[in-house]
Amino acid sequence: MRIIIQRVNEAKVEIAGNLQGSIDKGYLLLVGFGLDDNEQIASKMAKKVSELRIFEDENGKMNKSLLEVNGRILSVSQFTLYADCSEGRRPSFVKALNPKEASRLYDYFNAELEKLVGKIEKGIFQADMHVSLVNDGPVTIILDSKELKY
């Protein structure tokens, strides 16, 4: 599982010109699933996201969590996080989880996040979405479940 976390002052996702979800201060998450991902990994990644301390404290150090700053989450599915560009000029997506299982895990991951941080905003799986954001910092963190020590 891979997640791009962008610390934002605001973010929104639109589908066909209609606002699907928006947040002020918080995280925009781009979420992708690989072939080996499962509910246990999704739960651990949700916990990691909820506990990260990447907001600045009164001394300017990244020391505060999302909950400590009353931040929100906008979660957007992003299968292209598993693009393989090692050969040729066109990416391959054979390392991405099949859409049916990825959709189920995306819903599960979001439900786990909501247990930890409260209501979140979401995109719609497989929809053609337009995402916009105002990055804060900018701070962008990449989480890969294969690299985390649980």
HUVEN-V520291 format. One record per pair of residues at least 12 apart in sequence whose ideal C-beta (glycine too) atoms are under 7 Angstrom apart, sorted by sequence separation. I is the first residue (numbers start at 1). J is the second residue. If there is no record, write none. Layout:
i	j
I	J
I	J
This chain:
i	j
11	23
53	65
110	122
10	23
52	65
55	68
82	95
10	24
51	65
55	69
79	93
82	96
9	24
9	25
50	66
55	71
11	28
79	96
8	26
8	27
106	125
7	27
8	28
29	49
6	27
5	27
6	28
103	125
79	102
5	29
3	29
4	30
3	30
99	126
3	31
77	106
2	32
1	33
1	34
75	110
1	37
75	113
27	66
1	41
26	66
73	113
1	42
3	45
1	45
5	49
25	69
27	71
29	73
31	75
73	117
26	71
29	74
31	76
75	120
3	49
25	71
26	72
27	73
28	74
29	75
30	76
31	77
32	78
77	123
7	54
26	73
29	76
31	78
32	79
73	120
74	121
75	122
76	123
7	55
24	72
30	78
34	82
72	120
73	121
75	123
77	125
23	72
32	81
72	121
23	73
32	82
67	117
23	74
30	81
66	117
21	74
76	129
76	131
35	95
37	97
13	74
34	95
34	96
35	97
11	74
13	76
33	96
34	97
42	105
46	109
50	113
32	96
33	97
45	109
49	113
42	108
46	112
50	116
42	109
46	113
50	117
37	105
33	102
39	108
43	112
47	116
42	112
46	116
33	105
31	106
4	81
31	109
2	81
2	82
54	139
54	141
48	143
23	121
45	143
22	121
21	121
45	145
48	148
21	122
21	123
20	123
20	124
41	145
28	133
44	150
37	145
15	124
13	123
15	127
15	128
15	129
14	129
13	129
14	130
13	131
12	132
11	132
11	133
10	133
10	134
8	133
9	134
8	134
6	133
8	135
9	136
7	135
8	136
6	135
7	136
7	137
7	139
6	140
5	140
4	140
5	141
4	142
5	143
3	143
2	143
2	144
1	145
